[in-house]
Each structure stands twice: as structure tokens, then as C-alpha cells.
Amino acid sequence: MQDYKKTPGGGWEGGPPGGGGGKAFRIFIMSKKITVIGSTNVDFLIKTDKLPGFGETVTGGVFFQNFGGKGANQAVGAARAGGNVTFVTCLGEDLYANTLLENFKNDGIETSFVFRDRDEATGSALIMLDKDGNNYLSVASGANYKLSPSHIDQALSTILEAEMIVMQMEIPFETTSYVFDIAEKHNKKVLFNLAPARPFDLSVLKKTYAFVVNEVEASMVTGLKVESDDEIMIAAAELLKLGCQIAVITLGARGSYVASSDFTGFVPAFKVKAVDTTAAGDVYCGSLAVALVEGKSLKEAVKFAGAASAISVTRLGAQPSVPHRKEIDEFIKTNL
């Protein structure tokens, strides 16, 4: 079977279909590219009725092993939401790396710039989860912290082709900052998710298109209390003053607050029963990137991201919880 891809300009990659002597063919519509740059982890998860206190042992748990990492989760989230995704990350030379790579390919993610490091293991995360979906999480960064500016130079072609670049905070900030410089130089949009929350150079927000944070992260950046509706609105306005074009504060079960020159306001969440919130923010960011590059209005893009995230929290695990595009579209129709 011959595969053909229709380019945005209306032509055909690989020649026009139908001229192959009766061969069957499939047609793929090529969407604008999203390049995700970030971390990959193997998640080791135990679910128990309650989370332990300091020094306490809680027994009777159920063990799961899944694939995660904020960068990988966002890449998978974007790909399953319908995005044309290339992932830039660094894995170890261990027994997990080949399986991770194969899984990325199975989700249709371009893996030409998935690098390998001989000296560090693939990143890993230990997660404890209670019956209400609350979690404790600890990460061993491993090969994620070997992703360097020299790797970015090798992946420059995919960055220059991208409609949007997506980044988080689980790789060295030196590398993240280097990507911001390239993005600014070449007028590329960056969706930046400050997760996990840690200090960073605020000047990169002047190079950020969409800045996505939760209440805790918004408070860390602005130095303001972010709890009441008024406090949320004030914090979002402060984030815009720091330079980003769009500020999104995610509010869990309450939804999101968005501030920009085009739209400002609360976008309510879809009501679901949460089982595991582990990758909810990552699914949100990946699907938000897809909606934005597809040209959805900001309000509709945030609603789309909220729907994807809502589906994900009803399932266990990080990447196993990520919904596909058909599910997201049907969920939105059902919950209008």
C-alpha cells in the first residue's frame, strides 16, 4: 500500500495518488508542525486508599508501570489530539529506551531527534496515588538532564519548520533558554508550561506566546496570592505584563482563566469523576497547542484542552490516560 501526504499548499508529497497502476493508497492531510522539547520518564505508580504521612507505611496498594515525563506526555497528548508532532528528548541506553521509542512511533510522533546517552539512565518517576486522585511524585531526571544546546543545534531543522514549540521545566534551563533564543530569532511561537515549578529567568516570558501555569506556579512567578477570582484575574494581568502574549492559569476542577488581547475570562471545566490527575496538565498543554495551530479561537482552544484533560483524569496512568481526537470531539459534543 502506497502512502501519500497532501501538503498545506494543496500538492501531494510523493506524487499524485491514483497513478500507481491500481495500487491501494492512503491519504494523510499534513497539519502544521508542533515540536515538543522536553523530558521522558518511566513512571512507577502505587495506588492506595490514602497517601502516607511522614514515616508512615501504607499497605494494600496496587502497582502500575507506565511511560511519562512532561515532555513525552505533552508530545503524546498533542499527537493523539491530531497534531503533527516531532519530539526532541534524551533517553538512556537501557531496557526501557527502545520500548519508549517504539511507543512514540506508534502514536505517529517523529522521533528523528530522540537522542541517547550512554552514561545516564532514562528518567524515572515514583508516584503514589490515593483513591481521590491526589498524588505524591518524585523524579530522577537521568538522561533528561543531558539534553543540551548541542542537541538543539542538531534538531534545528524541526524547530525552524514548527508552527509552535512546546516546552516545560524537566530539562536543563540552559537548554530551554537556548531554544527561546532560537524561537525569538526566527519568530517562532512557544507554548511554555512552568512545570514542575522552579525558579527561572523571567526574561524568557518576553519570548513566550502562551504561558501555562497552575495557581501555585502563577503565585511563584508573580509573588501574589492566587486563590479568589479577583486574585486570579490580577495574577493573569501581571503575567501579561511580564511579556507573554497569552496567560493561562489552570484551576483544576474549576477550569481555566485566560488573559490576552483577544479574549479574557474564565473557561469552566467539564464535570467528571477524577481517578488520577497525574498527566492532566500535560494533556491540557499538548491538546492546547494542537487547537491553537489549527486556528481555533483562544476560548475554543482552551475548551478543547479542558475536554482532553477531563477525559485523562478519569483514567489511570500518564500516557495510558491520554485521549485520541475522536474521543475529545465526541466528549465536547456530548457535554455542550
N, C-alpha and C positions, 0 to 999 in steps of 0.2 A: 504493500500500500504506500502510495506516494503522499507526503505531506506538503501542503502549500500554505504560505502565510500571506495574508493581504496586508500591505503596508498602509500607514495612515494616509499616504498620498494617493491611494487607490490602485496602485500597481500590485504585482504579485512577486513575492520572493521565490526564486527557483523557477520562474517562468509561469505562464498562464495555465490553470488547470484545464483538464479535458483534452489535452493534446498528447496524452501519454499512451496512445494505442490501446485504449479500452481499460487501462489500469484504474483501480479504485483510488480515490483520493479523499483526504480530509482537509477542511479549510479552517484556518485559525485567524481571527481578527487580531492584529497586533496593536496592543494598547500602549500608552505612554509608559516609559520605563520608570520603575522605582528601585533605587539602590539602597539597601539596608546595610548599615555598617555597625557591627556590634558583636555581642558575646554569644557563645554557645555553651550550654551546660547539660550534664546528665543529672536528672533530679531523682533523689531517693526520698520517698514520701511515706510517712506513717500517719494513718488516720485513727484517732481515738475519740472517746466521748468528750474528753476535756483536755486542754493543754496543761502540761505540768508546771508547777511553780518551781522556784529556785531550789535545787536539791531534791526535788520530788521525782519519783519514778511512776509513770502511768502505764499499766499493762493492758493487755487485751486489744492492742491495735491491729490494724490491717496494713500490710506493706505493699507499696506500688513502686515501680521504677519507670520513669518517663523521661522524655527528652524536653529540655527547656533552655533557659538563658534568654535574657530580654531581647537580644538581637535576633536570635533564632525564632523566638515566639512571634516577634513582630514581622519577620520575613514570612513565616508560615501563615500568620494571620492575614497579611497582605495578599499572598499568593492564593489562598483559599477564598478570599473575598473577590477574586477576579483580577488581581494585579499582575503585571508583567515585571517580575521581581528578580533582581540579582542580589546575592548575599555575599558580603565581604566579612570574613571571620577567620579565626585561627583555632585549629584543633591540635591535639597531641597525636603521637604515633602509638595509640593504644587500642584496645579491643573495641572501644565504643566509636572511634572516629569513622571507620568505614561504614558502620550502620547509620550513623548520623548523616553522612554524606549521601547515602542511598535514599534516606528518608527525604532529604531536601529535594533530590531529583524527582522522587515520586510525587512531590507537591508542585512540580513544574518550576522549581527555582533554579536559576542559572548559577552554577557552582564553580565557574572557572577561576574565581578569586577566593575560594576557600583554601586557606594556607594551612600547612602542617609544621609543627615544631617538635624537634627530636628530644628536647630537654625537659619539657613540661607536659603534664597530663592534660587531657581535655578537662575543661572546667566542670565542677560538680557542685550540687546544692543539696543540703539536707533540709527537709521540710517536715514540720509537724502541723497537723491539721485537726481541728475539732469538729463536732457534729454540726456546728453552725457555719462552718466555712472559714472561721478565723485561723490564722496560721502564724507560726514562727518560721524563720528562714535564715539559713547561714550558707554562705557561698565560699568555695575555694576557687579562686579565679583561674589558676593554672595557665593554660596556653592563651586564654583571653588577654592576659597582660603582656603577651608577646606580640600582639598586633601593633605594628609600628608604622611611623610615617613612610618607611621604605616600602612596606606592603601597600600603602595607599598609592604610592607612585606607580607600583606595578598594576594597580587597579584603576588607574586614572581614566582609561577609556570608558569604563562603565559609569564613572562619575560624570564625565562630560556628556554622556548620552542620556543621563537621567533627567526626567521631568521633576523628580523630587528625591531628596536624600533623607533617610531616616536614621537617627542616632539616639543613643541612650548613654548611660554612665557606668557600664561594666567593662570598659576597655580603658587603657591609659588616657588621661585627659590630654596629654601631649598629642596623641593621635587624633582625638576628637577635634581639638583646636586646629590642627593641620588641615583637616577636612573642611572646617569652617572657612579657613583662608582660601582654599581652592574654590569653594562654593561662592564666596564673595567675588573672587576674581572673575569667575565665569558666569556670574548672575544665576546661580542655581538655588532653588528653593530648598530649605532644610526644615524638616519637622524634627524638633528636639524634645525628647522626653527626659526630664530630670529624675531618672530612676535607675538605681537607688539614689536617694537624696544624699548628696555630699557637696562640700564647698567647690566652687568652680569660678572661673574668670567671667564675671558678669558681662564683660565687653562682647562676648560671643552672641549675646542676645540681639545686638545690633545687626548681626548677620543671620538671624533666625526668622524664618517665615512664620511657622506655627510652633508655639511653646506650650507643651502639655505637662501639667503638674497636678498633683492632688492637693488637698488643703494643707497637709504638713509641709510639702515641698514649696507651695506658694508662700507659706509663712516664713520658711527658712530664707527664701530669696528676698522677700520684701521687708522682713523684720516686723511684720504686722500680725495681729491676731486674725485668724481666718476661720470663723465659726458661723456667725449670723449672716443673713442675706446682705446686709449693708457692708459688713466686713469683707465678704466675698467680692462684692462689686468694687470696693475701694482697692482691694489687693489686685484684682484683674487690671484696673486702671493703672496701678503702679507698674505692673509688668509691661504694659504697653509703653510706658514712659522709658523703660529700660531699653526699648528698641525693637522688640518683636512686632510683627505685623498682626498676628493673631495670638491671643492668650486664651488658653482653655484650662479651666480648673475643674477637674473631675471630682464629683461629690458622692461617689458610691451609689447607694440606693436612691439618692435624691436626683441624680442625673449629672448635668454639667452646667457650668456658667461660661459663656463665651463673650469675649470683648474684641472688637475690631472696628475698622472704619465702615464696614459693610453691615455688620449685624452685632448687636449686643443684647444679651439676655440669658435667662435660664432655659435650658432644654431638659425637660423631665425625663427620668429613667423609665424604662419598661419594667413592669412589676413581675418578678419571678422569685422562686424559692432558691436561694443560694445554697449550693452544696460545697463548692470550692472556688475561692476568689483568686487563686494563685496567679493566673496569667491574664486576669481580666483587663488590666491596664495595657498590657502588651497587645492583646487582641484589639482593643479600642484604637491604639495608635496605628497598627497595621492597616485596619479597615478604614480609619480616617484618612490615611494617606491615599488609599485607593479612591475613595469618594472625591477627594479634592482634585486628584489628577484627572478624574473622569469629568470634572467640571460641574459637579453638584454645587448648589448654593451652600454657604457655610452652615446654615441651620440644618439643611437636609444631610449634609456630610456628617455632622455631629449626631444627628438622629440615626444614621446608618451605622456609625461606630458604636453608638449606645446599644443598638439592636444586636450587633455581633458580640459585644461584651456581655450583654444579658444572657444570650444563649450559652456562652462559655462558662458562666458561673453555675449553671445547672449541671455541670459535668465535672468529673474528677480529672486531675492532671493538668499539665500546661498545654503542650501541643495536642494531646488527645482531645482536649476540650474545644479546640478552635473550629468554628463552623465554616461551611462552604457557602458560596454565593447564593445558591438556590435556597438554602435554609434561611439566610439573612433576609432575602427578598420576601419569602413566604411569611416569615415571622413579622415583618413590618406590615404586610397586607393584613394579616390576621389580627394585629394589635393596633390598628388605626383608631 
